Amino acid sequence: MSRPSTTSATPEQPGVSECRRIVDFADSGRPFAAALVLRADGSTPQKAGARAIIDASGDIWGTLGGGGVEAEAQRRALEACRSGRPSVFDFAMDNESAGDAGAICGGTMRILIDPTAADDRGAYEAAAGALERRERGVLLTRLNATPHTEVSVEWLAEDGAPGNLDLPTLNAIRSCLEREAPRLCLTESDQSKASTEVFVEPVIPKPLLLVVGGGHIGQALAHQAAPIGFEVVIIDDRREFTEPALFPPGVATRCGNIASEVARFSITRDCYVVLVTRGHHFDAAALEACIHAPAAYIGMIGSKRKVALVRRRFIESGLATAEEFDRIFAPIGLDIGAVTVPEIATSIAAELIAVRRKGRACVSPGRRESA
């Protein structure tokens, strides 16, 4: 993707805020029930893993999708706050109450209402802390019918799961982490009359997008990347291009020497790096600072000719081998014929999604035509 002229303008996963909210409610001493979608089949307003908190007055934080299903969850949560007993219910989106609410989707949802969530404060605290440290793991929500539903929640770090798990198996946990999708496991004895259910919920930090260059493209990309699930950090050496007002809420900015800031940044395997500075010299300096980092993706803007010149300099000077340089996505972005700044940002965002969801091998770096 060529640089424009300077005159141009998910499956649900718990986040830090959801886990912290449960911790805060537990610490407040207020009666509340945590609502969790255990399974969602067919067309439903929310997917498995969606969460909400409902207090003793019926007020709700988060959403289960609104309409009839949320109203039923609120009704049951009020009852659970009075009785102190968890419950599980199945809701058909094409039933009479859903139809009355104008939400005939045709799917079904299985939902847990847990007024004992405060007892598992430690698990939610551990999950929130892991997310803040950019560590992975799973929350295991275990439901035992004995004869009333009993709920317990356990946190397992990715590298701390014991090998002698029965339900769920270690393979099931690894599968959920690999697919980044939750799974409801049932007892193997008789799934039609299961007395135990375990909801395996992957807790995975958002992929980190480091945008080097806070100009027009960097700004446009930040506005597209944040809604599709990336945690965004902007680096620029011009303070006016790191002003928070230029970017969506939650985007972090750093101002300083570009190469030094990139070298100082902790680039890990879940980090995506986009080099879109105001000039090829700065792009090359930033690339030199990160080309050997274990990033999931490194992309650099520039025409085919400019990229070829940078490639030759890197190889001839020993900064990188041909194999190391050819893992760089340059020219950057999927070839969709993008011309304007928003279109170029879209092509980059699409490439980020393709690499994240389909893998590097499905998007050949370093050999695409520029727009």
Protein Blocks (a to p, Z undefined) as FASTA:
>chain_A
ZZddfkbgcdddddfklmmmmmmmmmnopacdddddfbdghjdfbdehiacdddfkopae
djehgajllmmmmmmmmmmmmnopacdddddfkbmklmmnopagopacdddddfklmmmm
mmmmmmmmmmmnopacdddddddddfbccdddddddfklccfkbfbdcfklmmmmmmnop
acddddfklmmlccbdcdddddddddddddehjbfklmmmmmmmmmnopacddddfbfkl
mcfklpcehiacddddfklmmmmpccdfkbccddddfbfklmmmmmmmmmmpccfbdcde
ddfklmmmmmmmmmmnopacfklmmmpccdehjdehpablmlmmmmmmmmmmmmmmnojk
lmcghiaccZZ
